[in-house]
């Protein structure tokens, strides 16, 4: 996917680029207000009906709705607004296709942190003002976090379930698998598989809730622990998805080595992240890498070459690289039987 940016050879284009955060904040605010959910329920609504439903003052609302319309998120006809197809599919709270969990987290955590990017670059320290221990102790924020993770795995999961050949395997382990959304998607696609999720114990109640939704309680099991201090369960396929970028280079190598030990002989480690080329110009992935600067103590998106080299170093016999979804890279690491 190409990333459209203004013409930065002109003053107007440079100023426009500098103000594109306004477009993003309009979307984040619409998600926060549940605008798209209200319009889905109503079908369409006037400005006054929207104002009343969302309990807004009214000043600025016309411009706000017009901006969302110009951005392609709303449609307007005869003074009534409705969701566009994309907004109605992906931004309605409660739908399985909802990706707003990621945007809710962006609004609460990433948007303020990016306001301190200069401080992050000066100090090398995260700027989000909270650590993951604090997240796990707050049920509301933890649920918001797993909503963000679900938004990502809703995109990656179906493709991974179809792209990789699961026929020769009996079990899959998702390391750092949150509430089991990815594991549920894969095991639902492949009924011969048993699934395992390894994550912090605080995730277990949310896991129980998620797997029950798909009737997978008997086929997918939760294992509580910390992957730096506790042993990983073994499986034919081990997944490290959107996990390694949370950690520094030495920690990433440690986790790949630990995953190698967890892969059964003849099995596979699947690594996916928004990895970078050695001299990357991939805007979306560079942005995510800066996200890691702002919200983790040592994380970053890392070169594809690093993942390949470490996988070979720890003992995987073959390593293959391919694209996954629009932005991720999949590294398939096979272990000798």
C-alpha positions, -999 to 999 in steps of 0.1 A, spaced: 0 0 0 13 34 -9 12 62 17 -2 95 3 16 126 16 13 162 6 37 178 -19 64 188 5 82 209 -22 56 237 -15 50 257 16 13 247 15 22 210 13 46 213 42 20 231 64 -6 205 54 18 177 64 24 194 97 -13 195 104 -23 160 94 -25 151 131 -58 170 130 -73 145 106 -62 116 129 -76 133 160 -109 138 143 -112 101 137 -100 92 172 -125 115 187 -153 101 166 -144 66 178 -142 79 214 -177 94 211 -191 62 195 -204 83 166 -201 55 141 -219 31 165 -248 56 169 -251 61 132 -251 23 126 -280 20 151 -300 49 136 -291 42 100 -288 79 93 -293 111 114 -294 148 112 -268 170 129 -293 178 157 -301 141 162 -264 134 164 -258 163 189 -286 150 211 -276 114 210 -239 121 218 -248 149 243 -227 175 226 -228 213 229 -233 218 192 -206 244 185 -181 230 159 -203 199 153 -212 209 117 -175 213 109 -166 181 126 -191 161 106 -181 178 74 -144 169 81 -153 133 87 -173 134 55 -144 149 35 -121 121 50 -144 95 36 -158 82 69 -193 97 66 -217 103 38 -241 133 37 -274 135 18 -302 160 22 -288 171 56 -286 135 70 -254 116 78 -246 79 76 -215 58 79 -196 49 48 -191 12 41 -156 11 57 -167 30 88 -198 8 92 -178 -24 89 -148 -16 111 -157 12 134 -190 0 150 -184 -10 186 -194 -46 193 -189 -59 158 -164 -87 154 -147 -67 126 -143 -37 149 -107 -23 147 -116 7 169 -99 -10 199 -66 0 184 -78 35 179 -92 38 214 -57 28 227 -41 53 203 -63 81 215 -56 73 252 -19 64 250 -2 71 217 -16 105 208 -4 121 241 29 103 239 36 116 203 32 151 218 64 143 237 84 129 208 112 155 211 117 145 247 117 108 238 144 115 211 165 136 236 163 110 264 157 77 247 130 71 274 94 61 269 69 89 272 36 71 278 37 76 316 27 40 324 41 5 323 24 -28 315 22 -38 351 0 -8 356 -21 -18 326 -27 -54 340 -39 -40 373 -66 -18 358 -94 -40 343 -108 -12 321 -74 -3 306 -65 -40 302 -97 -46 283 -89 -16 261 -54 -31 255 -68 -65 245 -93 -47 223 -63 -31 205 -46 -66 201 -79 -81 188 -80 -53 162 -46 -63 149 -52 -101 150 -86 -97 133 -65 -85 103 -36 -108 105 -53 -139 118 -74 -150 89 -46 -145 64 -21 -165 86 -46 -193 90 -48 -196 52 -13 -187 42 6 -212 63 2 -250 57 -11 -263 91 -18 -298 78 13 -315 92 9 -301 127 -13 -310 157 -7 -280 181 -1 -243 181 12 -220 208 7 -182 207 33 -165 229 20 -133 243 -13 -142 228 -34 -119 250 -69 -132 253 -65 -158 226 -80 -141 196 -54 -152 171 -53 -187 185 -91 -189 183 -91 -178 146 -64 -204 136 -80 -233 155 -114 -224 142 -101 -226 106 -82 -258 114 -103 -281 136 -75 -307 139 -53 -283 159 -52 -278 196 -44 -243 207 -23 -229 236 -19 -192 247 9 -181 270 5 -147 286 4 -130 320 -21 -145 344 -42 -113 344 -53 -122 308 -69 -155 318 -104 -142 326 -105 -123 293 -92 -154 275 -119 -176 291 -145 -151 278 -130 -150 242 -127 -188 236 -162 -194 250 -175 -171 223 -164 -196 196 -170 -227 216 -133 -235 218 -130 -239 256 -121 -276 252 -96 -270 224 -76 -239 234 -58 -237 268 -44 -208 287 -9 -209 303 -1 -181 327 34 -168 332 61 -144 321 81 -155 291 114 -141 304 112 -161 337 89 -191 330 93 -220 306 72 -220 275 48 -249 267 59 -270 238 39 -271 205 44 -280 168 40 -244 158 50 -215 181 40 -179 172 57 -147 182 34 -121 167 37 -84 175 58 -94 205 95 -90 197 91 -53 188 83 -46 225 119 -55 235 155 -45 228 178 -65 206 193 -88 232 158 -96 246 145 -103 212 173 -128 207 166 -144 241 129 -149 232 137 -164 198 161 -189 215 134 -197 241 109 -202 213 133 -226 196 133 -248 227 95 -248 227 91 -259 191 87 -297 188 112 -314 165 100 -310 129 79 -280 139 80 -243 131 84 -209 147 63 -181 130 75 -146 137 56 -116 124 60 -79 131 61 -47 111 98 -53 104 120 -29 85 142 -32 55 178 -24 63 173 12 50 136 14 53 114 40 36 81 23 48 63 51 65 37 31 84 63 8 99 87 36 108 58 53 126 51 21 146 88 18 154 86 53 169 55 42 188 77 16 204 102 44 214 74 63 231 56 34 249 82 8 258 116 9 276 136 -6 247 113 -17 219 115 -9 182 106 -24 149 137 -43 138 154 -53 105 142 -85 88 178 -94 85 181 -94 123 153 -119 128 167 -142 101 202 -141 115 191 -149 151 168 -177 140 196 -194 121 220 -188 150 198 -205 176 195 -236 154 166 -234 129 175 -253 98 156 -231 72 142 -196 74 118 -181 48 105 -146 46 72 -134 30 48 -104 34 18 -108 57 -12 -85 55 -5 -49 43 23 -40 67 37 -71 84 65 -95 75 63 -132 83 95 -151 91 90 -189 90 117 -208 109 117 -246 106 133 -270 131 148 -303 121 128 -334 130 
